[in-house]
Amino acid sequence: MADAPSAPPDLPGYVPVHSGKVRDLYAPVDERTGEARGDLLLLVASDRISAFDFVLDSPIPDKGEVLTRMSLWWFEQLADLVPNHLVSTDVPDAVAGRAVVVRRLDMLPVECVARAYLTGGGLREYRADGTVSGIALPDGLTDGSRFPEPLFTPSTKAPSGQHDEPMDYAAVESALGPDLAARARDLTVRIIARGNEVAAPRGIIVADTKVEFGVADGDLVLADEVLTPDSSRFWPAEQWEPGHPQPSYDKEFVREWLLSPASGWDKASGEAPPPLPDDVVERTRAKYVEAYERLTGSTF
C-alpha cells in the first residue's frame, strides 16, 4: 500500500486515508466527535498516470476530471444493472470536478475483469497455453479477435509493487464463496456487454475492462471508477482489424511509447520509466478527452 498523502490545508474537515497509484482517499471528520467517519470517503482522482506498476513522473493535465466525469456518466448508464457507491458530488473547491463523496464499502479481494476481445495479458496467456484465466479457447485466435460472448477473467489484487496474477473461477469461488463469486462474475460480464451496447453507436469498442465491487448490506455495489480509459481498453471501431495491436483511446498509448526505442527505457531493468515528453503528454490528454467527448456527446 502506498503511503497516505498529507492532508492539504485546503481540504479542511478531511483526514488522509490512503494514496493509490491514481486516486487518493480521505475520510470526513465528524464535527461532533472530531473523529474520522466510518461510513463515507472522499475519492479524489489525480492527474497521475501509471504504467507497468510504476507511477510516472509526468502527470496528464485534466485526467482526473475526465475520469471522474466519465465514471459519473457511466454510473447513469448502468444504474438499472447495479447500485454504485456515489453519495454526492458536493466536494471542496480544491478538488472540484475530480472528486466525489462515496459510501465506504467492504471491497472484494479480487480484480473483476471482463474481456470482449483478445489482447494484452489475455493474448499472452492464450499464446502460451491456449487459455485465458484457465478458460480453454479455440485455436486460431489472434490479437483483436472478438469473443462470441464476453469472458470473466479475474485476477488477484497484488500488494503495491507486485503484479496481479490471473485467477481461474475456482479460485474466485474459494476467495468469495460460490454465491458472491457468481454475482460478481455475472455483473462484470453484464457491465462490459452494456458498455459495448452503449459505445457501439458512438464508434467505440470496449475491448476489456476492470471493475471494482464492494459489499454493503449483503449487496454488491459498483465502486471506484467504471469504463474509463484507465480501467478499460477503448478502440475506435472503424479501425478494428484483428491480427495486430489496435489503435486505442486509453493509456496503452503511453505503454507503447515506453516500450519504443524512443523512450530509451529497458522494462527488464526494473528501473522506473523516464518522464514522458511534452508531446506524448499532450497526445495522451487528447486521447482521454476524445474518448470522453465521443462517448458522452458532451464537450469537455
N, C-alpha and C positions, 0 to 999 in steps of 0.2 A: 504494500500500500504506500502510495506517495505521501509525503508529509502534508499535513493540513496547512493551508495558507494562513498568513497573518491577516486578521480582520482589518480591513482598511478603515480609516476614520470616517469615510462617507457611507458606511453601512452600519449606522448605529442601530442597536436593537437586535443584532445578529452575532452569533459566535461561529467560528470556523469548525467544520466537522471533518471534511475530507477534501483533498485535491486530487483529481484523477488526471489522466492524460489531457483531456479536453474540458471537463466540467469540474466546477467547484461547488461544494455543498456547505451551506450554512444553516444553523438552526435559529429560529426566532427565540428571543428571550421573553419569558413570561414576566410582564410588568409587576405582577403581584408578588412573585416569589424570587425574581431575579435569576431563575434557573432556565436552562435551555428547554424548550418544549419538546416533548417526545412524539408529537403527532404530526408535525409539519416540518418541511425543509424548504429552503430557498435554493433552487437549482440554477446555477449560472453557467451559461455556455461561453467559453472563452474563444479567442481567435487563434488559439494554439492548434497545431496540426501534428498528428503523429504518423509515423510510417516505420514499419519493421520494428515495432516495440520501442521506438525512440520518439520523444517529443522534440520536434525540430526547433532550431533557434529562430526560425523565420515565421512569425505569425501571418495569417491570411486576413487582411482587413475585412471587416463586416461578416466574417464567417460565423461567429457566434449568433449574430442576429438572423442570418439566413437560416441556420439550423433550427433556431427557436421558432421562427415564423413558419417554416415548413412543417415542423412537428405539430404545431397548433392546427395547421390546415389539415394534416392527415388525421389528427385525432377526430376531427369532424367527419371525415370520410369513413372512419372505422367505428363510429360511435354505436352503430347497431350490432357490431360484432363483439366488442369487448369494452368494458369500462376502462378509463385511464386515470392517472394519478393527479391530474390538474385540479387545483383548487382556485387559483387566482393568477391574473397577470398584473395585479397591482403590486409593483415592486419598487424598491428605492431607485431614485433618479440615476444613481451612478451605474446601475445595471439595467436600466430600462431598455426594453426591446430584445434583450438577450437573457432574460431570466424569468422564471415562473415560480410560484409557490405551489408545492405539491404535497400530497399525503406521504407520510413515512410508511414504508411497506417492509415486510419480510421478503427480501429478494430471493429468487430461486438461485441455487448454486450451479446453474447450467446456462451456457450460452445457447439460446434458441435460434438456430439458423435454418433458413429455408432457401432452397435453390430451385429456380425455374429453368436455368441454363447451366451447362457445364463449363466451368472456367476456374481460374485461381487455384486454391488449395484442393478443391474437389477434383479438378483436372489432374493435378499432380498425383493424387491418390489413385485415380482411375487408371492413369498410365502405368502406375506401379503394380496395382493389384486387381484392376477391373472393378473396383468398388468405390463408393463414396459413403463414408461413415458406416461401413460394413454392409451397405446395400449393394448387391450384385447388379451390375448394369450390362446391357448387351455390348457386343464387340462393335467396333467401327465408329464410335462417337469421337468427336473432335472438339477443339476449342470453340465454344459458342454454340454447341448443339443444344437444342431445346428438348427438355424432357416432356413426355406426354402429360404428366401431372407433376406439380412441384414436390420436391423431396424434403423431408425433415432431416437435417444433417447437423445435429448438435455438437457442441464441443465443451471442453472443460473451461472453467473460469480460473485461469492460472494466476498465481500471485504476480505482483508487479515485477517486470523484468524477465518473466518467463513466458513461453509460448503456450497458447491454448492448444489442446490436442483433440482430434476428433473422438467422438464417443459413439458407440452403437446404441441402439434403442434399449437394449437390455441394461446397459449401464445407467441410462436415464431413469429407467424404472427402479433400479436399485437406489438411486440417489433421491428420487422424489416420491416413490410409491407408484403403483400402476395407475391409479385414478388421476393423480395430478400430472403424471407423465403424459397420459393420453390427452388430457385437456390442453397441456402446453403444446404438444405436437400438433393437434388439430387446429388450434388458434394460430400458431405460427404459419402453417400452410395456408390457412384461410386469409391471413393478412397479406402474404405475397400474392395470392390469387386476386384479392381485391385491389392490391396495389397495381397489378398489371391491367386489371379491368379498367381502372380509372386512368392510368397513364397511357394506355394504348392510343386512345383518340388524340392524345396530345403529343404523339410521336416519340414516346419514351418507353423503353423496355427496362423492367426491374429484373436484372439477372439473378441476384440473390440479395438476401437481407438478414440482418441480425436484429432480434427484438429482445427487450428485457421485460420480464414479468416479475411482479411481486404478489404477495398474498395478503388480503385484508378480509377478515371475517370469513375465511374459507374460500373466497372467490379469487380468481386470477385477475390481476389488474395490470394494464399496459403502462410501462414506466419509461423514464429516461427520454430517449428520442425515438422516432419511428420513421422509416422510409426516407431518410435523408442521404445526402452524398457521403456522409461519414459512416453510416451504418449499412449502406447498400451499394450495389453496382448499378449505375444507370447508363444505359446505352441509347444512342439515337437510333430509333427503329429503322429509319430509311437507310442506314449504313450497316445494318446487321448482316453479316455474311460468315457463316461457320467456316472454320478451318484456320483461323488465325486470331490473335487478340483483337478485341473490338475497341473502337474509339469510345471514350467514356466521359461522363459529366462529373465524375467523382474523384477522390484523391488517388485513384490509380494513376492519374496523370503525374502526380508527384513521385510515386513509386517508380514509374518508368524513367523519369529523369534521373533519379538517384542511382538507378541501375545502368544508366547510359555512360559511355566513356566521358561525356561532357562533365559529369559530376566529379570524376576522379576518386570516387568512393569505392572501397572494397568491402562489400557486405560481409564477407567471411572474416574480416579482421576483428569484428566485434567492437570497433570504434564507432563513435557517434557520427551520423551523417553530417556533411557540411551544410552551411546555411544555403538557402535557395537564392538564386539570382533574382533580381527585381522583376525580370520579365516572366519568370516561372511563377513568382508570387502573384503578379497581376493576372496572368492567364488562368491560374488556379481560382482566384477570386471570380473571374469572369465565368468560369465553368459552373461554380456554385450558384452564382446569380442567375445564369441562363437556365439551370435546372429548376430553380425556384419559379422563375417567371414563366417558363414553358409549362410547368405542371399546374400552377395555380391560376395562370392568366392575369396575375397582378404584377404591376411594376414595382421593383424593389426600390 
